[in-house]
Amino acid sequence: MTPDEMLTTTRAVRKRLDLQRPVEPEVIEECLRLAIQAPSGGNRQDWRFLVVTDPQVKARLAENYRAGALDVFNAARDGATEEGSRKAYEGAVHLAETLEQVPVIVIPCQLGTLPGFTNQAAAGFYGSVIPAVWSFMLALRSRGLGSTYTTAHLRREAEVAAILGIPEGVTQIAMLPVAYTIGTDFKQADRMPVSGVAFRDRWGSPW
């Protein structure tokens, strides 16, 4: 897989996660080793990755995930007027209903919190961990695995922290359900052209 192919076909995978095939711990470790090569603000490397495989813990996470988000996903799916949005929420509902069956759940965290944060502080705080999360997802894709970046569990952040023993002063960034994918033939998404999202030299100036 070329870098361009990997970058343009790493999708948010929900329905095509293989819930039956185990994921080897060595593969997760390889992907994390690649992920932590991502840039980190001030080279602080304040990220931490909590890898969950215990079935009972996953079941408790799934219960809280559904309690916090399933009704919202169902309503958004039912109210979606565009096909792309409807499919995305169908996938979100499917993931919520099957989360405990996913072989691995990864919770990336950042040391510290942002009470009363400024935009600059927030950008640096999240920008120091999200590149590593994306690198992890790209590494998964290159090995035939998939994931999706979801934050719905944060509606019950305190409950999830209690389940996982995450201490105060640590911020959960996302939840990444990880599994081998059913097939690897993912295509590029239907996106706006660059001219629709980029300006030249000044806001509003045509690309």
N, CA, C and O of each residue as an XYZ file, in Angstrom:
828
protein
N       0.844     -1.186      0.000
C       0.000      0.000      0.000
C       0.888      1.248      0.000
O       1.757      1.396      0.859
N       0.666      2.132     -0.956
C       1.450      3.359     -1.010
C       0.979      4.324      0.074
O      -0.147      4.215      0.559
N       1.846      5.277      0.455
C       1.397      6.273      1.441
C       0.134      7.011      1.007
O      -0.749      7.256      1.829
N       0.036      7.371     -0.281
C      -1.145      8.089     -0.750
C      -2.398      7.230     -0.620
O      -3.453      7.723     -0.223
N      -2.283      5.949     -0.954
C      -3.436      5.058     -0.825
C      -3.848      4.912      0.628
O      -5.038      4.923      0.943
N      -2.869      4.775      1.514
C      -3.179      4.618      2.935
C      -3.868      5.866      3.481
O      -4.826      5.770      4.248
N      -3.371      7.039      3.078
C      -3.938      8.295      3.568
C      -5.351      8.532      3.053
O      -6.172      9.132      3.747
N      -5.641      8.068      1.845
C      -6.945      8.378      1.248
C      -7.971      7.277      1.441
O      -9.131      7.453      1.067
N      -7.578      6.144      2.015
C      -8.549      5.057      2.195
C      -8.645      4.596      3.640
O      -9.250      3.559      3.912
N      -8.063      5.342      4.573
C      -8.228      5.016      5.990
C      -9.552      5.615      6.446
O      -9.642      6.806      6.744
N     -10.559      4.785      6.493
C     -11.926      5.213      6.766
C     -12.274      5.020      8.239
O     -11.575      4.316      8.968
N     -13.354      5.652      8.660
C     -13.960      5.358      9.958
C     -14.713      4.047      9.804
O     -15.750      4.004      9.141
N     -14.206      2.978     10.408
C     -14.768      1.647     10.200
C     -15.636      1.275     11.394
O     -15.165      1.257     12.531
N     -16.883      0.984     11.136
C     -17.826      0.588     12.189
C     -18.484     -0.741     11.848
O     -18.378     -1.701     12.611
N     -19.170     -0.803     10.693
C     -19.896     -2.020     10.317
C     -18.970     -3.127      9.842
O     -19.332     -4.302      9.906
N     -17.794     -2.776      9.373
C     -16.906     -3.778      8.794
C     -15.775     -4.183      9.744
O     -14.742     -4.682      9.298
N     -15.962     -3.976     11.025
C     -15.027     -4.519     11.998
C     -15.330     -6.004     12.174
O     -16.478     -6.382     12.411
N     -14.305     -6.844     12.059
C     -14.489     -8.286     12.210
C     -14.542     -8.624     13.695
O     -13.519     -8.611     14.378
N     -15.732     -8.923     14.185
C     -15.927     -9.160     15.614
C     -15.525    -10.572     16.030
O     -15.519    -10.887     17.220
N     -15.192    -11.416     15.072
C     -14.868    -12.812     15.379
C     -13.369    -13.082     15.406
O     -12.931    -14.027     16.063
N     -12.593    -12.294     14.723
C     -11.156    -12.564     14.579
C     -10.367    -11.882     15.691
O     -10.471    -10.666     15.853
N      -9.590    -12.624     16.453
C      -8.785    -12.010     17.525
C      -7.721    -11.078     16.946
O      -7.288    -11.240     15.805
N      -7.315    -10.112     17.745
C      -6.235     -9.191     17.379
C      -5.041     -9.481     18.280
O      -5.153     -9.437     19.505
N      -3.913     -9.773     17.675
C      -2.722    -10.129     18.433
C      -2.170     -8.912     19.177
O      -2.091     -7.827     18.600
N      -1.787     -9.071     20.446
C      -1.196     -7.953     21.200
C       0.037     -7.378     20.509
O       0.302     -6.179     20.606
N       0.795     -8.232     19.809
C       2.007     -7.762     19.145
C       1.689     -6.752     18.046
O       2.466     -5.830     17.798
N       0.540     -6.931     17.388
C       0.152     -6.006     16.324
C      -0.198     -4.640     16.921
O       0.197     -3.604     16.387
N      -0.937     -4.646     18.025
C      -1.261     -3.382     18.701
C       0.014     -2.683     19.149
O       0.137     -1.466     19.010
N       0.966     -3.446     19.686
C       2.222     -2.844     20.142
C       2.996     -2.238     18.973
O       3.570     -1.157     19.108
N       3.017     -2.923     17.823
C       3.687     -2.375     16.643
C       3.058     -1.045     16.232
O       3.768     -0.084     15.935
N       1.733     -0.993     16.216
C       1.031      0.221     15.801
C       1.263      1.354     16.789
O       1.401      2.510     16.389
N       1.307      1.032     18.069
C       1.594      2.063     19.064
C       3.031      2.561     18.933
O       3.294      3.750     19.112
N       3.965      1.656     18.621
C       5.355      2.062     18.468
C       5.494      3.064     17.326
O       6.277      4.010     17.411
N       4.720      2.845     16.248
C       4.718      3.794     15.142
C       4.007      5.091     15.538
O       4.453      6.184     15.190
N       2.907      4.958     16.261
C       2.093      6.130     16.621
C       2.878      7.129     17.448
O       2.747      8.336     17.243
N       3.686      6.654     18.372
C       4.370      7.579     19.281
C       5.577      8.256     18.639
O       6.294      9.011     19.297
N       5.799      7.985     17.350
C       6.776      8.769     16.601
C       6.168     10.076     16.094
O       6.882     10.916     15.547
N       4.863     10.257     16.269
C       4.205     11.484     15.813
C       4.734     12.685     16.582
O       5.214     12.536     17.706
N       4.653     13.880     15.991
C       5.097     15.081     16.703
C       4.321     15.289     17.998
O       3.140     14.956     18.092
N       4.997     15.838     18.981
C       4.384     16.130     20.278
C       4.843     17.511     20.717
O       6.035     17.816     20.681
N       3.884     18.354     21.136
C       4.219     19.720     21.537
C       5.313     19.750     22.605
O       5.165     19.151     23.670
N       6.405     20.448     22.315
C       7.517     20.524     23.260
C       8.193     19.176     23.480
O       8.974     19.018     24.418
N       7.899     18.210     22.625
C       8.399     16.832     22.774
C       8.112     16.277     24.166
O       8.911     15.522     24.720
N       6.951     16.664     24.730
C       6.616     16.220     26.086
C       6.141     14.773     26.120
O       6.269     14.097     27.141
N       5.592     14.300     25.002
C       5.093     12.927     24.934
C       4.135     12.632     26.094
O       4.276     11.639     26.807
N       3.163     13.524     26.254
C       2.213     13.417     27.365
C       1.073     12.447     27.088
O       0.125     12.369     27.870
N       1.152     11.715     25.994
C       0.084     10.781     25.675
C       0.201      9.500     26.495
O       1.289      9.107     26.917
N      -0.917      8.877     26.705
C      -0.974      7.543     27.304
C      -2.083      6.780     26.568
O      -3.123      7.358     26.253
N      -1.872      5.507     26.297
C      -2.848      4.692     25.585
C      -3.276      3.534     26.470
O      -2.453      2.708     26.863
N      -4.550      3.475     26.780
C      -5.096      2.412     27.609
C      -5.745      1.381     26.695
O      -6.752      1.671     26.047
N      -5.175      0.174     26.637
C      -5.616     -0.881     25.730
C      -6.465     -1.877     26.512
O      -5.984     -2.495     27.462
N      -7.717     -2.031     26.118
C      -8.671     -2.858     26.860
C      -9.033     -4.087     26.041
O      -9.503     -3.973     24.909
N      -8.810     -5.269     26.620
C      -9.205     -6.528     25.980
C     -10.051     -7.404     26.896
O     -10.642     -8.379     26.432
N     -10.122     -7.083     28.174
C     -10.888     -7.877     29.133
C     -12.377     -7.810     28.775
O     -12.943     -6.717     28.729
N     -13.022     -8.954     28.520
C     -14.434     -8.942     28.100
C     -15.361     -8.247     29.092
O     -16.284     -7.543     28.680
N     -15.132     -8.433     30.395
C     -16.005     -7.811     31.383
C     -15.847     -6.295     31.385
O     -16.826     -5.563     31.533
N     -14.614     -5.827     31.222
C     -14.381     -4.381     31.178
C     -14.989     -3.795     29.907
O     -15.607     -2.732     29.945
N     -14.814     -4.483     28.790
C     -15.411     -4.007     27.538
C     -16.938     -3.946     27.647
O     -17.561     -3.023     27.122
N     -17.533     -4.919     28.321
C     -18.984     -4.918     28.482
C     -19.448     -3.708     29.284
O     -20.473     -3.108     28.961
N     -18.715     -3.347     30.313
C     -19.073     -2.172     31.117
C     -18.886     -0.888     30.321
O     -19.692      0.036     30.430
N     -17.827     -0.829     29.523
C     -17.627      0.336     28.668
C     -18.762      0.458     27.662
O     -19.284      1.550     27.438
N     -19.143     -0.658     27.058
C     -20.216     -0.644     26.064
C     -21.538     -0.200     26.687
O     -22.299      0.547     26.072
N     -21.807     -0.658     27.896
C     -23.043     -0.268     28.580
C     -23.103      1.241     28.775
O     -24.142      1.861     28.549
N     -21.985      1.830     29.196
C     -21.945      3.277     29.390
C     -21.973      4.027     28.068
O     -22.573      5.097     27.964
N     -21.328      3.467     27.069
C     -21.337      4.080     25.743
C     -22.762      4.171     25.205
O     -23.181      5.219     24.715
N     -23.502      3.069     25.298
C     -24.883      3.061     24.818
C     -25.764      3.993     25.635
O     -26.603      4.707     25.085
N     -25.572      3.983     26.952
C     -26.404      4.840     27.810
C     -26.199      6.310     27.476
O     -27.127      7.111     27.586
N     -24.991      6.661     27.070
C     -24.706      8.062     26.795
C     -25.041      8.508     25.386
O     -25.254      9.697     25.147
N     -25.091      7.550     24.429
C     -25.139      7.996     23.041
C     -26.137      7.284     22.136
O     -26.487      7.834     21.091
N     -26.611      6.097     22.481
C     -27.407      5.331     21.516
C     -28.678      6.062     21.102
O     -29.018      6.082     19.919
N     -29.387      6.662     22.059
C     -30.608      7.395     21.712
C     -30.290      8.567     20.784
O     -31.054      8.867     19.867
N     -29.169      9.220     21.028
C     -28.771     10.350     20.175
C     -28.484      9.862     18.761
O     -28.915     10.481     17.788
N     -27.751      8.745     18.643
C     -27.440      8.205     17.327
C     -28.698      7.779     16.574
O     -28.837      8.048     15.381
N     -29.606      7.116     17.276
C     -30.856      6.681     16.637
C     -31.654      7.867     16.121
O     -32.172      7.842     15.004
N     -31.750      8.903     16.940
C     -32.507     10.091     16.533
C     -31.846     10.780     15.346
O     -32.528     11.226     14.424
N     -30.521     10.867     15.369
C     -29.815     11.506     14.264
C     -29.962     10.697     12.983
O     -30.119     11.267     11.903
N     -29.912      9.386     13.095
C     -30.109      8.533     11.912
C     -31.503      8.720     11.340
O     -31.669      8.882     10.131
N     -32.508      8.697     12.211
C     -33.891      8.816     11.754
C     -34.185     10.196     11.173
O     -35.058     10.341     10.317
N     -33.460     11.201     11.637
C     -33.716     12.558     11.153
C     -32.806     12.998     10.026
O     -32.950     14.108      9.512
N     -31.871     12.145      9.632
C     -30.926     12.523      8.579
C     -31.635     12.642      7.237
O     -32.442     11.789      6.867
N     -31.321     13.706      6.521
C     -31.932     13.924      5.203
C     -30.967     13.601      4.065
O     -31.398     13.460      2.921
N     -29.684     13.484      4.354
C     -28.700     13.153      3.332
C     -28.255     11.706      3.509
O     -28.091     11.226      4.631
N     -28.061     11.017      2.382
C     -27.707      9.607      2.411
C     -26.400      9.363      3.165
O     -26.284      8.410      3.937
N     -25.418     10.239      2.931
C     -24.133     10.061      3.605
C     -24.254     10.154      5.112
O     -23.662      9.358      5.841
N     -25.021     11.124      5.577
C     -25.217     11.282      7.013
C     -25.981     10.108      7.606
O     -25.653      9.626      8.691
N     -27.006      9.648      6.884
C     -27.792      8.522      7.376
C     -26.923      7.280      7.520
O     -27.017      6.570      8.521
N     -26.083      7.013      6.531
C     -25.202      5.845      6.602
C     -24.213      5.968      7.747
O     -23.911      4.984      8.422
N     -23.710      7.168      7.964
C     -22.756      7.367      9.056
C     -23.403      7.074     10.405
O     -22.794      6.436     11.263
N     -24.636      7.539     10.592
C     -25.315      7.287     11.866
C     -25.772      5.836     11.987
O     -25.835      5.302     13.095
N     -26.093      5.191     10.869
C     -26.368      3.756     10.924
C     -25.141      3.004     11.434
O     -25.251      2.081     12.241
N     -23.978      3.415     10.952
C     -22.741      2.811     11.427
C     -22.506      3.079     12.901
O     -22.045      2.201     13.632
N     -22.823      4.299     13.344
C     -22.651      4.639     14.754
C     -23.564      3.803     15.641
O     -23.159      3.363     16.717
N     -24.807      3.583     15.186
C     -25.746      2.745     15.943
C     -25.221      1.313     16.007
O     -25.238      0.684     17.064
N     -24.758      0.808     14.869
C     -24.221     -0.563     14.833
C     -23.056     -0.719     15.793
O     -22.985     -1.705     16.527
N     -22.149      0.237     15.798
C     -21.000      0.163     16.698
C     -21.455      0.175     18.146
O     -20.972     -0.617     18.956
N     -22.371      1.057     18.476
C     -22.852      1.141     19.856
C     -23.489     -0.175     20.299
O     -23.346     -0.582     21.452
N     -24.185     -0.831     19.391
C     -24.883     -2.069     19.735
C     -23.952     -3.286     19.827
O     -24.323     -4.314     20.394
N     -22.755     -3.164     19.272
C     -21.838     -4.320     19.226
C     -20.491     -4.031     19.879
O     -19.569     -4.837     19.754
N     -20.354     -2.919     20.561
C     -19.042     -2.468     21.029
C     -18.318     -3.501     21.885
O     -17.105     -3.670     21.757
N     -19.049     -4.192     22.756
C     -18.384     -5.150     23.644
C     -17.799     -6.333     22.884
O     -16.963     -7.054     23.429
N     -18.223     -6.553     21.624
C     -17.719     -7.660     20.818
C     -16.445     -7.307     20.060
O     -15.785     -8.190     19.512
N     -16.095     -6.026     20.023
C     -14.867     -5.610     19.341
C     -13.670     -6.181     20.100
O     -13.631     -6.075     21.326
N     -12.697     -6.778     19.420
C     -11.589     -7.425     20.124
C     -10.792     -6.505     21.049
O     -10.404     -6.913     22.144
N     -10.547     -5.277     20.618
C      -9.705     -4.362     21.394
C     -10.355     -2.985     21.404
O     -10.868     -2.527     20.383
N     -10.331     -2.332     22.551
C     -10.746     -0.933     22.666
C      -9.557     -0.144     23.212
O      -8.986     -0.498     24.243
N      -9.195      0.917     22.515
C      -8.061      1.742     22.935
C      -8.578      3.116     23.343
O      -9.323      3.756     22.601
N      -8.176      3.559     24.525
C      -8.539      4.894     25.025
C      -7.279      5.742     25.066
O      -6.483      5.600     25.994
N      -7.069      6.628     24.083
C      -5.934      7.542     24.172
C      -6.231      8.653     25.177
O      -7.336      9.195     25.212
N      -5.244      8.979     25.981
C      -5.403     10.012     27.012
C      -4.256     11.002     26.922
O      -3.196     10.705     26.371
N      -4.487     12.176     27.472
C      -3.468     13.210     27.565
C      -3.314     13.584     29.025
O      -4.302     13.827     29.718
N      -2.072     13.631     29.493
C      -1.837     14.036     30.869
C      -2.186     15.506     31.025
O      -1.772     16.337     30.216
N      -2.946     15.830     32.065
C      -3.358     17.204     32.308
C      -4.816     17.424     31.961
O      -5.476     16.555     31.392
N      -5.307     18.608     32.316
C      -6.675     19.024     32.008
C      -6.642     20.462     31.522
O      -5.598     21.113     31.563
N      -7.796     20.964     31.057
C      -7.858     22.317     30.506
C      -8.975     23.137     31.134
O      -9.880     23.564     30.417
N      -8.952     23.372     32.422
C      -9.973     24.243     33.009
C      -9.744     25.688     32.572
O      -8.635     26.211     32.673
N     -10.803     26.318     32.087
C     -10.699     27.708     31.659
C      -9.680     27.905     30.564
O      -8.936     28.885     30.579
N      -9.632     26.980     29.603
C      -8.583     27.015     28.596
C      -8.815     28.104     27.565
O      -9.948     28.522     27.323
N      -7.713     28.562     26.955
C      -7.766     29.454     25.800
C      -7.717     28.611     24.534
O      -7.402     27.422     24.586
N      -8.027     29.224     23.403
C      -7.953     28.493     22.139
C      -6.553     27.970     21.878
O      -6.381     26.842     21.417
N      -5.537     28.801     22.177
C      -4.168     28.364     21.944
C      -3.824     27.166     22.823
O      -3.200     26.206     22.369
N      -4.238     27.236     24.085
C      -3.952     26.119     24.987
C      -4.658     24.857     24.523
O      -4.084     23.769     24.564
N      -5.904     24.999     24.081
C      -6.654     23.834     23.623
C      -6.017     23.238     22.377
O      -5.893     22.019     22.264
N      -5.606     24.102     21.432
C      -4.995     23.613     20.201
C      -3.714     22.844     20.503
O      -3.474     21.782     19.929
N      -2.895     23.377     21.400
C      -1.657     22.693     21.747
C      -1.902     21.413     22.522
O      -1.215     20.412     22.320
N      -2.886     21.451     23.410
C      -3.192     20.297     24.258
C      -3.640     19.113     23.402
O      -3.065     18.028     23.492
N      -4.661     19.317     22.576
C      -5.168     18.235     21.742
C      -4.226     17.936     20.577
O      -4.102     16.790     20.145
N      -3.567     18.975     20.077
C      -2.642     18.776     18.970
C      -1.422     17.968     19.337
O      -0.697     17.508     18.454
N      -1.177     17.783     20.628
C      -0.029     16.996     21.057
C      -0.336     15.507     21.121
O       0.584     14.700     21.259
N      -1.593     15.127     21.025
C      -1.941     13.709     21.104
C      -2.658     13.208     19.847
O      -2.481     12.053     19.460
N      -3.460     14.056     19.209
C      -4.240     13.596     18.069
C      -3.367     13.148     16.892
O      -3.740     12.181     16.226
N      -2.226     13.789     16.591
C      -1.370     13.226     15.537
C      -0.953     11.791     15.823
O      -0.868     10.980     14.901
N      -0.693     11.466     17.079
C      -0.332     10.096     17.428
C      -1.515      9.156     17.239
O      -1.343      8.017     16.806
N      -2.708      9.629     17.561
C      -3.908      8.800     17.369
C      -4.101      8.499     15.883
O      -4.385      7.360     15.513
N      -3.949      9.506     15.037
C      -4.117      9.301     13.598
C      -3.032      8.374     13.050
O      -3.309      7.524     12.203
N      -1.798      8.537     13.530
C      -0.730      7.639     13.104
C      -1.051      6.199     13.494
O      -0.779      5.267     12.736
N      -1.628      6.024     14.674
C      -2.028      4.690     15.120
C      -3.073      4.110     14.172
O      -3.004      2.932     13.819
N      -4.033      4.923     13.760
C      -5.084      4.448     12.861
C      -4.521      4.122     11.478
O      -4.959      3.162     10.843
N      -3.553      4.911     11.007
C      -2.905      4.611      9.733
C      -2.113      3.316      9.827
O      -2.125      2.513      8.894
N      -1.432      3.108     10.936
C      -0.675      1.872     11.118
C      -1.612      0.666     11.145
O      -1.281     -0.388     10.601
N      -2.769      0.812     11.768
C      -3.761     -0.265     11.746
C      -4.174     -0.577     10.307
O      -4.208     -1.739      9.901
N      -4.484      0.460      9.551
C      -4.933      0.280      8.164
C      -3.893     -0.478      7.352
O      -4.246     -1.352      6.560
N      -2.608     -0.157      7.538
C      -1.555     -0.788      6.752
C      -1.400     -2.263      7.090
O      -0.745     -2.997      6.350
N      -1.986     -2.709      8.190
C      -1.897     -4.099      8.630
C      -3.222     -4.850      8.516
O      -3.364     -5.961      9.027
N      -4.188     -4.231      7.840
C      -5.459     -4.911      7.621
C      -6.455     -4.755      8.744
O      -7.455     -5.473      8.786
N      -6.203     -3.820      9.670
C      -7.139     -3.558     10.757
C      -7.801     -2.208     10.533
O      -7.353     -1.415      9.704
N      -8.872     -1.954     11.278
C      -9.566     -0.689     11.164
C     -10.032     -0.196     12.517
O      -9.973     -0.912     13.517
N     -10.496      1.041     12.527
C     -10.998      1.646     13.758
C     -11.846      2.852     13.383
O     -12.033      3.152     12.204
N     -12.346      3.528     14.382
C     -12.996      4.816     14.189
C     -12.727      5.676     15.407
O     -12.608      5.169     16.522
N     -12.632      6.964     15.193
C     -12.374      7.918     16.271
C     -13.730      8.355     16.813
O     -14.457      9.100     16.156
N     -14.064      7.893     18.000
C     -15.358      8.243     18.582
C     -15.166      8.847     19.965
O     -14.248      8.474     20.696
N     -16.036      9.776     20.313
C     -15.943     10.444     21.618
C     -17.248     10.333     22.401
O     -17.415     10.996     23.425
N     -18.176      9.495     21.924
C     -19.489      9.419     22.558
C     -19.403      8.948     24.009
O     -20.268      9.279     24.821
N     -18.367      8.179     24.338
C     -18.247      7.698     25.716
C     -18.009      8.831     26.701
O     -18.221      8.670     27.903
N     -17.564      9.987     26.190
C     -17.267     11.108     27.084
C     -18.524     11.741     27.670
O     -18.432     12.579     28.568
N     -19.694     11.353     27.175
C     -20.932     11.780     27.826
C     -21.026     11.177     29.229
O     -21.746     11.685     30.089
N     -20.290     10.089     29.444
C     -20.215      9.454     30.767
C     -18.742      9.281     31.144
O     -18.295      8.210     31.554
N     -18.027     10.363     30.987
C     -16.572     10.339     31.185
C     -16.180      9.865     32.579
O     -15.260      9.061     32.726
N     -16.871     10.357     33.600
C     -16.515      9.995     34.974
C     -16.731      8.505     35.220
O     -15.918      7.852     35.875
N     -17.841      7.968     34.686
C     -18.118      6.542     34.873
C     -17.055      5.684     34.184
O     -16.605      4.680     34.736
N     -16.657      6.090     32.966
C     -15.621      5.347     32.237
C     -14.288      5.436     32.975
O     -13.562      4.447     33.078
N     -13.973      6.613     33.481
C     -12.725      6.766     34.234
C     -12.709      5.849     35.453
O     -11.676      5.264     35.781
N     -13.848      5.724     36.119
C     -13.921      4.854     37.292
C     -13.731      3.387     36.900
O     -13.049      2.642     37.604
N     -14.324      2.975     35.791
C     -14.173      1.597     35.325
C     -12.715      1.278     35.035
O     -12.239      0.191     35.361
N     -12.003      2.222     34.423
C     -10.646      1.984     33.947
C      -9.573      2.436     34.934
O      -8.385      2.216     34.696
N      -9.973      3.060     36.029
C      -8.983      3.522     37.003
C      -8.182      4.714     36.519
O      -7.047      4.906     36.954
N      -8.743      5.517     35.630
C      -8.044      6.704     35.123
C      -8.070      7.776     36.213
O      -9.150      8.146     36.674
N      -6.917      8.281     36.635
C      -6.895      9.231     37.755
C      -7.318     10.633     37.348
O      -7.370     10.961     36.162
N      -7.616     11.445     38.333
C      -7.882     12.857     38.075
C      -6.633     13.490     37.477
O      -5.509     13.078     37.766
N      -6.849     14.492     36.644
C      -5.716     15.131     36.000
C      -5.302     14.472     34.701
O      -4.288     14.850     34.114
N      -6.068     13.490     34.240
C      -5.821     12.840     32.948
C      -7.072     12.990     32.101
O      -8.172     12.701     32.571
N      -6.923     13.437     30.863
C      -8.048     13.704     29.974
C      -8.191     12.599     28.945
O      -7.254     12.321     28.197
N      -9.352     11.969     28.901
C      -9.639     10.999     27.846
C      -9.877     11.757     26.540
O     -10.655     12.710     26.497
N      -9.208     11.328     25.492
C      -9.284     12.027     24.217
C     -10.324     11.409     23.295
O     -11.058     12.132     22.622
N     -10.397     10.088     23.255
C     -11.277      9.399     22.317
C     -11.423      7.952     22.747
O     -10.835      7.518     23.738
N     -12.217      7.211     21.985
C     -12.297      5.758     22.106
C     -12.088      5.186     20.708
O     -12.714      5.634     19.747
N     -11.201      4.188     20.599
C     -10.885      3.585     19.312
C     -11.184      2.090     19.357
O     -10.370      1.329     19.881
N     -12.319      1.644     18.828
C     -12.571      0.208     18.726
C     -11.701     -0.362     17.611
O     -11.705      0.159     16.496
N     -10.962     -1.418     17.900
C      -9.974     -1.939     16.951
C     -10.290     -3.387     16.611
O     -10.560     -4.201     17.494
N     -10.252     -3.699     15.315
C     -10.455     -5.073     14.855
C      -9.892     -5.196     13.453
O      -9.689     -4.197     12.763
N      -9.637     -6.441     13.034
C      -9.378     -6.661     11.621
C     -10.642     -6.280     10.851
O     -11.754     -6.397     11.367
N     -10.461     -5.830      9.631
C     -11.618     -5.412      8.843
C     -12.117     -6.563      7.979
O     -11.363     -7.465      7.612
N     -13.387     -6.508      7.670
C     -13.986     -7.473      6.748
C     -13.709     -6.962      5.342
O     -14.420     -6.095      4.834
N     -12.678     -7.500      4.727
C     -12.193     -6.973      3.456
C     -11.324     -5.747      3.698
O     -11.407     -5.112      4.749
N     -10.497     -5.423      2.724
C      -9.620     -4.262      2.851
C      -9.806     -3.290      1.689
O      -8.976     -2.408      1.472
N     -10.894     -3.455      0.949
C     -11.115     -2.683     -0.272
C     -11.823     -1.367      0.015
O     -12.871     -1.080     -0.564
N     -11.257     -0.575      0.901
C     -11.870      0.714      1.221
C     -11.505      1.733      0.148
O     -10.390      1.732     -0.373
N     -12.445      2.588     -0.169
C     -12.267      3.561     -1.242
C     -12.153      4.964     -0.675
O     -12.409      5.201      0.506
N     -11.767      5.882     -1.539
C     -11.736      7.282     -1.141
C     -13.152      7.763     -0.856
O     -14.107      7.345     -1.510
N     -13.273      8.645      0.127
C     -14.577      9.203      0.475
C     -14.991     10.267     -0.531
O     -14.158     10.827     -1.244
N     -16.285     10.533     -0.574
C     -16.812     11.602     -1.413
C     -16.592     12.914     -0.683
O     -17.320     13.245      0.253
N     -15.594     13.652     -1.109
C     -15.222     14.891     -0.434
C     -15.361     16.081     -1.380
O     -15.386     15.921     -2.600
N     -15.451     17.271     -0.801
C     -15.442     18.495     -1.590
C     -14.088     18.638     -2.278
O     -13.092     18.110     -1.784
N     -14.032     19.345     -3.411
C     -12.734     19.595     -4.037
C     -11.907     20.539     -3.161
O     -12.442     21.251     -2.311
N     -10.605     20.526     -3.387
C      -9.720     21.413     -2.617
C     -10.156     22.863     -2.757
O     -10.076     23.633     -1.800
N     -10.617     23.237     -3.944
C     -11.042     24.621     -4.162
C     -12.228     25.013     -3.296
O     -12.488     26.199     -3.093
N     -12.954     24.013     -2.780
C     -14.098     24.311     -1.929
C     -13.749     24.453     -0.461
O     -14.577     24.891      0.338
N     -12.517     24.082     -0.097
C     -12.151     24.121      1.327
C     -10.870     24.906      1.589
O     -10.476     25.069      2.744
N     -10.209     25.400      0.529
C      -8.941     26.105      0.715
C      -8.987     27.469      0.034
O      -9.593     27.631     -1.025
N      -8.343     28.431      0.652
C      -8.213     29.772      0.089
C      -6.728     30.052     -0.162
O      -5.856     29.391      0.402
N      -6.458     31.045     -1.020
C      -5.076     31.425     -1.290
C      -4.794     32.834     -0.769
O      -5.400     33.810     -1.212
N      -3.875     32.914      0.164
C      -3.348     34.166      0.703
C      -4.299     34.924      1.634
O      -3.840     35.596      2.558
N      -5.598     34.829      1.412
C      -6.550     35.586      2.227
C      -7.876     34.835      2.265
O      -8.262     34.197      1.286
N      -8.576     34.912      3.406
C      -9.848     34.210      3.566
C     -10.814     34.617      2.461
O     -11.044     35.806      2.243
N     -11.378     33.639      1.765
C     -12.331     33.890      0.705
C     -11.702     34.044     -0.668
O     -12.412     34.051     -1.674
N     -10.382     34.167     -0.726
C      -9.707     34.300     -2.021
C      -9.652     32.949     -2.716
O      -9.223     31.973     -2.101
N     -10.072     32.852     -3.978
C     -10.164     31.561     -4.643
C      -8.839     30.818     -4.683
O      -7.774     31.418     -4.829
N      -8.926     29.521     -4.553
C      -7.745     28.676     -4.686
C      -7.313     28.611     -6.143
O      -6.330     27.945     -6.467
